[in-house]
Amino acid sequence: MCLAGRAVLALTLALTLGVARPEALTARQGSGGADTGTRGDPLTVFLVTAAPGDAVWERFGHNGIWIRDEARGEDRFWEWGLFSFRQEGFLARLARGTMRYWMGGRPLDDMLSVYRAQGRAVWAQELALTPAQERALDAFVRTNALPENAQYVYHYYLDNCSTRARDALDRVLEGALERAFAGQSTGVTWRWHTRRLLRDAPLAEAGVQVVLGNPGDREITAWEEMFLPMRMRAHLATVRIPGPDGALRPLVAHEVQLLESRRPPEPAAPAARVLPVLALGLLAGLVVAGLAGWGAAGSRTAIRLLGGAVLAWSLMAGLLGLVLVVAWALTDHDFWRWNENLLQLSPLSLAAAALAFPLLAGRQPGRALVRVLTAVAWLSAGALLLKLLPGLGQQNWEVVAVALPLHFAAAWGARRLARPSG
């Protein structure tokens, strides 16, 4: 798993077209004119990138560093994206935002067999490192894989499998990658990439839209964008580094596709969901308003149905708001903070849910319910004004499109039924 899985939560498609065995790389010539594996060095280093899979935690791809060691007769794939659902305290750490991942190495063929079964494409980029850099990288990953060093606290954007591979390479390149990409704008945000890659998993995407706060809407640099393995692969292909003679040369000497796939390509952009979601929110609001009108005409059945609708919606909104408050105050989910959705999904709605119970018996709503629902509705409307302030333009329009019509319909319906007859 490389990203996000934590905020949300798989299928397998096994239509692999073929596999180029690692040995084939030594006979192919890179685009930069360098023969792979023919420099007389015992080590050859590759960045290996796997395309996204179907499970939520696979939709962001995966990568690692493959080091071919002719002296040891090894083809070992080093990766930083290892975790287990069975590890002790998994759920507690997941909730706190302190998930423990670890790194390790395995034979390259073992890794390829997994992705071959899943039908995922895999690429290998041979890196034009000096022998000294290759030895330094090999020593670093072997030391990092020791039991006392292997574990780390995972972060879906800032410290994941891809950023760890990026930083390991940048370490032996003496900061060349960070210098090349830290100042390079991408024009996109953490949220944009997350929604793009969850486009075909709408429930997971909806979960991200609820929990991801304002920090997710900051424009990221190309250095930060390398939290995604596929973007790291693309960026590395543009890097030029000094060669032994001081002249600049491509960092990627050669690229080959180890596994091909018939899987569809990853989405190019997020889906435009605001208008369909707004239509759904307006329709739900009209239903609630219609039940209120029917109840005002004397139907106890309509009042009961309205009570059920208000209770269910207020309970869901309140519980989601409570989760956001607890996450902000008590966990390390830093990208959940400064979340404008707290004004759309307020814990105050829990009070409305409790006060809505009399409606289930067909009785008129009390004044307290009317006041709470009205306050919740105006909180929702006030959140729109925040978008006019600098730095508070959270891209949560789908949440607004559902919450605002429902909040106002519930408040209007309760007020309509609470009016004294005659």
Secondary structure, DSSP 8 states (H G I E B T S, - for coil): --S-GGG--------EEEE--GGGGGGSB-TTS-BTT-SS-SEEEEEEEE---SSGGGTT-EEEEEEEETTTTEEEEEEEEE--TTSTTHHHHHHHT--EEEEEEEEHHHHHHHHHHHT--EEEEEE---HHHHHHHHHHHHHHTSTTTSEEE-BTTTBSHHHHHHHHHHHHTTTHHHHHHTT-EEEEEHHHHHHHHTTT-HHHHHHHHHH--GGGGSEEEHHHHTTSHHHHHHHHTT-EEE-TTS-EEESEEEEEEEEEE-S----SS----HHHHHHHHHHHHHHHHHHHHHHHTT-HHHHHHHHHHHHHHHHHHHHHHHHHHHHHHHSS-GGGSS-GGGGTS-TTHHHHHHHTHHHHTT----HHHHHHHHHHHHHHHHHHHHTTSTT-----HHHHHHHHHHHHHHHHHHHHHHS---
